[in-house]
Amino acid sequence: MDITRKGEKFCTITNYPKVGQKMADFTVINDQNQEVELAKLLDRPLLISVVPDINTSVCSLQTQHFNKEMDNYNGINFVTISTNSVAQQQNWCAAEGVQKMRLLSDEKLDFGKQTNLLMADSGLLARSVWILDPSGTIIYSEIMSEMTDEPNYSKALDQLNQN
């Protein structure tokens, strides 16, 4: 899949996870600087919002949007994953008043490498949304082919309503 940035080809990603497959195991870092494995997030259905850089406008909008929706979905884990450091994520949350959404750092690039969502040598993740059932099976995915496009929020949230 080709990924563009403002209409210009940025990179190509291949072998990324597909609906019906198990999500690859990965480890990210939480706001307490502790490692979190995928299995620890699967005590209930999981929505993973992946953003390239939390400090950019579209990434900020995406994270804020899902943060606002969380209250409407009891029994669902919502997380945002970016390659930003824990400190950068905490600063962003403080500046934006985001308190509910769990931001997880992939600064070590394990998530990006395990899922093949790491975009070439940029150190950034492909903007995407994933919904997993508690067994880790992917039941919904959307990868934005244009880095500056927001995801289809209603389609993702409709999938949550079906579970």
C-alpha positions as CSV (number, residue, x, y, z in Angstrom):
1,M,0.0,0.0,0.0
2,D,1.4,3.4,-1.0
3,I,1.2,6.1,1.7
4,T,1.3,9.7,0.5
5,R,1.9,12.9,2.4
6,K,0.1,16.0,1.0
7,G,-0.3,14.0,-2.3
8,E,3.4,13.1,-2.7
9,K,4.4,9.4,-2.3
10,F,6.0,9.0,1.1
11,C,6.5,5.2,1.4
12,T,5.0,1.8,0.7
13,I,3.9,-0.6,3.5
14,T,3.4,-4.3,3.0
15,N,2.5,-7.4,5.0
16,Y,0.5,-5.4,7.5
17,P,-2.3,-7.1,9.5
18,K,-5.6,-7.9,7.9
19,V,-9.1,-8.3,9.2
20,G,-9.6,-11.9,10.4
21,Q,-6.0,-12.3,11.4
22,K,-4.5,-12.2,14.9
23,M,-2.7,-8.9,15.6
24,A,1.0,-9.5,16.1
25,D,2.2,-9.4,19.6
26,F,3.9,-6.1,20.5
27,T,5.2,-4.2,23.4
28,V,4.7,-0.5,24.0
29,I,5.4,1.9,27.0
30,N,2.7,3.4,29.2
31,D,2.6,6.7,31.0
32,Q,4.4,5.1,34.0
33,N,7.3,4.1,31.7
34,Q,6.3,0.4,32.0
35,E,6.2,-2.1,29.2
36,V,2.7,-3.1,28.1
37,E,2.2,-6.2,25.9
38,L,-0.8,-6.6,23.7
39,A,-2.2,-9.4,25.9
40,K,-2.6,-6.9,28.8
41,L,-4.9,-4.7,26.6
42,L,-7.2,-7.6,25.6
43,D,-9.3,-8.0,28.7
44,R,-12.1,-6.6,26.5
45,P,-12.5,-5.4,22.9
46,L,-9.7,-3.0,22.0
47,L,-9.7,0.0,19.7
48,I,-6.2,1.1,18.7
49,S,-5.8,4.5,17.2
50,V,-2.4,4.8,15.5
51,V,-1.0,8.3,14.8
52,P,2.4,9.2,13.3
53,D,3.1,12.2,15.6
54,I,0.8,13.3,18.4
55,N,2.1,16.9,18.1
56,T,0.6,17.4,14.6
57,S,-2.8,18.7,13.9
58,V,-4.5,15.6,12.3
59,C,-3.0,13.3,15.0
60,S,-4.2,15.6,17.7
61,L,-7.7,15.7,16.1
62,Q,-7.9,11.9,15.8
63,T,-6.8,11.4,19.4
64,Q,-9.2,14.0,20.7
65,H,-12.1,12.6,18.7
66,F,-11.7,9.1,20.1
67,N,-11.1,10.5,23.6
68,K,-14.6,12.2,23.4
69,E,-16.3,9.0,22.2
70,M,-14.9,6.8,25.0
71,D,-17.7,7.6,27.4
72,N,-20.2,6.1,24.9
73,Y,-18.5,2.7,24.9
74,N,-18.4,1.0,28.2
75,G,-16.5,-2.3,28.1
76,I,-14.1,-1.2,25.3
77,N,-10.4,-0.3,25.7
78,F,-9.3,2.7,23.8
79,V,-5.6,3.4,23.2
80,T,-3.6,5.7,21.0
81,I,-0.1,4.5,19.9
82,S,2.5,6.9,18.5
83,T,6.3,6.9,18.3
84,N,6.4,10.0,20.5
85,S,8.2,9.6,23.8
86,V,6.2,9.2,27.0
87,A,7.1,12.7,28.0
88,Q,5.9,14.1,24.7
89,Q,2.7,12.3,25.1
90,Q,2.2,13.5,28.6
91,N,2.9,17.1,27.6
92,W,0.4,16.8,24.8
93,C,-2.3,15.4,27.1
94,A,-1.7,18.2,29.6
95,A,-1.9,20.9,26.9
96,E,-5.0,19.4,25.3
97,G,-6.8,18.4,28.5
98,V,-7.0,14.7,27.5
99,Q,-7.3,12.6,30.6
100,K,-9.2,9.4,29.6
101,M,-7.5,8.2,26.4
102,R,-4.5,6.0,27.1
103,L,-1.5,7.0,25.1
104,L,1.2,4.4,24.6
105,S,4.6,5.1,23.3
106,D,6.2,3.0,20.5
107,E,9.4,4.9,20.8
108,K,11.3,1.6,20.6
109,L,9.4,0.8,17.4
110,D,8.3,-2.7,18.5
111,F,4.6,-2.1,17.5
112,G,5.6,-0.6,14.2
113,K,8.0,-3.5,13.3
114,Q,5.7,-6.3,14.5
115,T,2.7,-5.0,12.6
116,N,4.7,-3.6,9.6
117,L,3.1,-0.2,10.1
118,L,6.5,1.5,10.5
119,M,6.9,3.7,7.5
120,A,10.3,3.2,6.0
121,D,13.1,5.1,7.7
122,S,10.9,7.9,8.9
123,G,10.4,6.5,12.4
124,L,6.7,7.2,12.0
125,L,3.7,4.8,12.1
126,A,1.1,4.7,9.4
127,R,-2.1,6.4,10.5
128,S,-4.7,3.7,11.1
129,V,-7.5,2.4,13.3
130,W,-7.7,-1.2,14.5
131,I,-10.4,-3.0,16.5
132,L,-9.6,-6.3,18.1
133,D,-11.8,-8.8,19.9
134,P,-10.5,-10.1,23.3
135,S,-8.7,-13.0,21.5
136,G,-6.6,-10.5,19.5
137,T,-8.3,-11.1,16.2
138,I,-8.7,-8.1,14.0
139,I,-12.4,-7.3,13.4
140,Y,-11.9,-3.9,11.8
141,S,-9.0,-2.0,10.2
142,E,-8.5,1.2,8.3
143,I,-5.1,2.5,7.1
144,M,-5.1,6.0,5.7
145,S,-3.3,6.1,2.3
146,E,-2.9,9.9,2.8
147,M,-1.1,10.8,6.0
148,T,-3.1,14.0,6.4
149,D,-6.5,12.3,6.2
150,E,-8.5,11.6,9.3
151,P,-10.0,8.1,9.7
152,N,-13.7,7.3,9.1
153,Y,-14.7,7.7,12.8
154,S,-18.3,6.7,12.2
155,K,-17.4,3.5,10.5
156,A,-15.0,2.4,13.3
157,L,-17.5,3.3,16.0
158,D,-20.3,1.5,14.1
159,Q,-18.2,-1.6,14.3
160,L,-18.0,-1.2,18.1
161,N,-21.8,-0.9,18.2
162,Q,-22.0,-4.3,16.5
163,N,-20.1,-6.0,19.3
